Amino acid sequence: MKFRTRRRALQLRTRVNDSLQFNPFVFSRLFFLWALIGIMGGVLAGGYWIVLEHLMEWLALVPGLWVIPLMATAGLLAGLVIYKLGDPGEMDLIVNNIRFKGGQLDPRNNLSMILSSLVCIASGGSAGPEAPLVQVVGSTGTWLAQRFRLRGEDLRSLSIAGMAAAFTALFGAPLGGSLFALEILHHRHVVEYYQALIPAFVASCSSYIIFVLITHTGLGPTWQFPLYTSPNLNDCFLAVLYALAGTAVGWLFIFIVRRCRSLFRSRRLPIYWRMALSGILLGVIAYFVPLARYFGHDQLAELLHMTFSPQFLLLLMGAKLLAIALTVTSGWRGGFIIPLFFVGAVTGLLLHSLFPDQNLSLILISCMAAINACVTRTPISTTVLLGTLTGFHSIVPVMFASLTGFFLSPKMPLINAQLGVYTEEEE
C-alpha cells in the first residue's frame, strides 16, 4: 500500500512539474528582459533627447563671433568632466568590448558620457547623439544581464539589444537600428552574432514605442525628399555611378580623420586642453559656415529646402568634413552617422548642380548611402535606415549604392575593432 501511495505521489508531482514547465509559446523570461532593456533604452533616449533639444535651442541664441568662445568653453568644460569622472571611450571601445570581452560594456562612466556629450552636441559639435546613447543603453543591458546572472551569449545579446534600442530610438527605424547594431560589430560577417538578432528586434520595437510616446515625434520620414517617380532598371546603374562620388568623399573623410588623429596624438595635451583647442577651431568653422555647425539633423532639412551655388556647396562639404574630423578625434563626444548623411546630401546636391536633368532624390540617397557604407561598413542597415528616414519607396537602387560604397571602401576600416583583431589601443 505504501509503495502504491508513493508511486502515485511521484506520478502526481511529475505531472505538476511537467505542467508548470510546459510553455506552448516560443518566448521565455529572456523575452521580458529584451523588452525591458528596450523600455529602459526608450526612456533614457527620450529623456536625453528632450534635454538636448532644450540646450540646443538655448545655445543657438549665442550670436556672431561669440560662438567661438562658446565652443572653446564647451570643449574645456566637457574635457574637465571626462578628466574628473572618467573617459567613457569611443565606438572603437564599444565594438572591442562586445567582440573580445564577452559583450560586457562598463556602465561606470555613463555619467561622464551623458554630461560631456550633452555639452559637446548642444554647443555645436559636428557629432550626433547616437554613439553616446549606444554606450549608455548598451552598458545598461550589461548591468541588467549581470543582475539576472546571465552569462555567455545571453549577456552579450542583452548588451547588443541595448545598443539596438539606442540606435532605433534616434533613427526611428526598428529594423534598421537592429541591423546596424549587429552589422557595425564586424566589417564582413553581419551574422556572426546571429543569436542577438531576435533580442535586438524585440528591444528595438519596445524602445521605439517608448521614445515616440515621450518625445511626441511623428511616425513619418525624418527628411522630406523630392518626389521620386517612374523608377526603372537604369536607376540601379545610375545609383552606382552616383555612389562613386559618395565613396570618394568617404575616402577623403577617412583620410582627414586619420591625419587629425595623428596630429592630436603627437601633441599629447591633456584632454581638456585638446578639446578646448578643437572648440576654438570648430567655433571658427561655425562662424564662417553656420550650416557646418551641429550634427546635421535639422540642417539637412534646411539644406533640402534652399538653393545654393556649387561654390558654396563645395565650401560646406570641406568645412563639414573638417568639423566632423576635429570633433571625433579631439575627444568631443558624439557619433558621425547622421553627420555623414548630411555630407552625403551635400555631395548629392553638388552632383545635381553639375547634372541638373538627373533625378535629385536618387542622387541624394545614393551619395548618402555610399559615404555611410564606405565609412561604417554597414551596407545592409544603411539601406534600411535611409529608406525609413527619407521615405524613399524604391529600395533597390539604394542597395546598389550601399554595396558600391562598401566594396570600394579602404581595406583598413575607420573603426579598427571591426577587423576582428584585439588591440590595446582601443582600451
Sequence and secondary structure as in RCSB ss.txt:
>XXXX:A:sequence
MKFRTRRRALQLRTRVNDSLQFNPFVFSRLFFLWALIGIMGGVLAGGYWIVLEHLMEWLALVPGLWVIPLMATAG
LLAGLVIYKLGDPGEMDLIVNNIRFKGGQLDPRNNLSMILSSLVCIASGGSAGPEAPLVQVVGSTGTWLAQRFRL
RGEDLRSLSIAGMAAAFTALFGAPLGGSLFALEILHHRHVVEYYQALIPAFVASCSSYIIFVLITHTGLGPTWQF
PLYTSPNLNDCFLAVLYALAGTAVGWLFIFIVRRCRSLFRSRRLPIYWRMALSGILLGVIAYFVPLARYFGHDQL
AELLHMTFSPQFLLLLMGAKLLAIALTVTSGWRGGFIIPLFFVGAVTGLLLHSLFPDQNLSLILISCMAAINACV
TRTPISTTVLLGTLTGFHSIVPVMFASLTGFFLSPKMPLINAQLGVYTEEEE
>XXXX:A:secstr
 HHHHHHHHHHHHHHHHHHHH  SSS  HHHHHHHHHHHHHHHHHHHHHHHHHHHHHHHTT  GGGHHHHHHHHH
HHHHHHHHHH     HHHHHHHHHHSTT    TTHHHHHHHHHHHHHHT S BSHHHHHHHHHHHHHHHHHHTT 
 HHHHHHHHHHHHHHHHHHHHT HHHHHHHHHHTT SS GGGGGGGHHHHHHHHHHHHHHHHHHH   SS SS  
    S  THHHHHHHHHHHHHHHHHHHHHHHHHHHHHHHHHHT  HHHHHHHHHHHHHHHHHH GGGSS SHHHH
HHHHTS   HHHHHHHHHHHHHHHHHHHHHT   BSHHHHHHHHHHHHHHHHHHSTTS HHHHHHHHHHHHHHHH
H  HHHHHHHHHHHH    HHHHHHHHHHHHHTS SS SSGGGGS   GGG 
